[in-house]
Amino acid sequence: MSNQPDASAAAADAVASRGLGDEETARKNSRLTHSIARVLAFEGFTMSINGIGSPWIAKSFQLGESGIAGLFAWISLSAIGALGLSRMIDRVGRRRMLLVCMAGTFVCALAAALSTNIAAFALSEIALYAFIGATVADGIVILAEELAIEERARGQSWAGLGVGLGSGLCLIVMPMVASHHSWRWMLVLASAMGVAALWLAARVIPESGRWQRAAEAGTTSASSFYDVFGHLYRRRAATILVCSLLANIAGVAASSWAYFHLVSVVGLAPSAASVLMLVGGGVGMLGFPIAARNCERYGRIPTIFVAALASSLGAFTFYWGPPAHLGLRWLWIGVTYCCFTAGLSAGQVGGNSLATELFPTAIRGAMMGWFALVGAVAAVSAQTLIAVLAARLGGLSIVVGYLSLLAIPNAIIVALFLPETRGLSLEAAAMEEAFEKPA
């Protein structure tokens, strides 16, 4: 009887300890998630400078429309560098490569700002976007590996929000800077932001525990760059890359020409178009938290399926409408624009969650590099198709509407050929044990 109070006290202490441990883990995961979001906000700001500042960049280097398009096509070669850096994420370590790539980003941004000729600028930008691509891939992988099962999708939504907020900040700041000073100051500002982001990240972001265990076991050194296409993962990799190609062609086409469509086809004033896109993009960012919730409640694949339908049909009706005599044209434009931007945001959360969960630790970074390469191919393909087909099919907006429908077969292929990972541990979803056996 005398031992009963002691036993009760011990049990109470154990429960309290578990509670404190859970609370500390929650705080740690929250710090990590917010830190990665800040890193990706910096990367989103930096990678948006070219697209938003293209009129000023073209004028500075005396480039016409075809010239600036050609410059951006050359910069797309950065995907090859991002692929190589992503493989180093698997070999060298998540944290180390994240910090290296962040340092590379702000150094290359400063080099691009100081470039006085087009060749030096292009080389600096190719390196810059390679580091950006690898940093984004690394951040997504760290979130997948460090967060608990029920928090992984929410972590990916924070990553998407970070990129979106950085891009939105660039959209606001660029006209103010470029109208009074050189557009190059945006790259200088990005470089300064990079220094601050690197200092904060180095203090908070740890090395992935899963990567450390894989490295100690020799799995990372024994793995090959092409193991993503080995017999265990060939079907997954081929399916994901095909779907990524279709989704990126649809997404790049729809997101690249919205401003042009509103001003040149619909006939809105440039200021009205800018306000509509800023507000619509802000509303569309609600797709990130909604997708995170749905990924955990219904699953990754249903979320991707619904998001693809929303982005595809939203973009199709945006570019093919509104009807000529519709009284509330602004309502049609606003609703359809919000639908396709929210669908793109939600699809990003579902896609990143599924892609990182289907491949083992030793090749997870490499798979994200393959994503970057396919994304670059998709971007070039989308713009090429638009250029070739616009005159034949009745205008740019008509072609973009057709291309946006490619998200629908993407959703169908995902649903038919990829397994659901909701509720599974990362090891079970990625078949980690089966991958390690040959080693």
Secondary structure by P-SEA (a helix, b strand, c coil): ccaaaaaaaaaaaaaaaaaaaaaaaaaaaaaaaaaaaaaaaaaaaaaaccccaaaaaaaaacccaaaaaaaaaaaccaaaaaaaaaaaaacccaaaaaaaaaaaaaaaaaaaaacccaaaaaaaaaaaaaaaaaaaaaaaaaaacccccccaaaaaaaaaaaaaaaaaaaaaaaaaaaaccccaaaaaaaaaaaaaaaaaaaacccccaaaaaaaaaccccccccccccccccaaaaaaaaaaaaaaaaaaaaaaacaaaaacccccccaaaaaaaaaaaaaaacaaaaaaaaaaaaccaaaaaaaaaaaaaaaaaaaaacccccccaaaaaaaaaaaaaaaaaaaaaaaaaaaaaaacccccaaaaaaaaaaaaaaaaaaaaaaaaacccccccaaaaaaaaaaaaaaaaaaaacccccccccccccccccccccccc
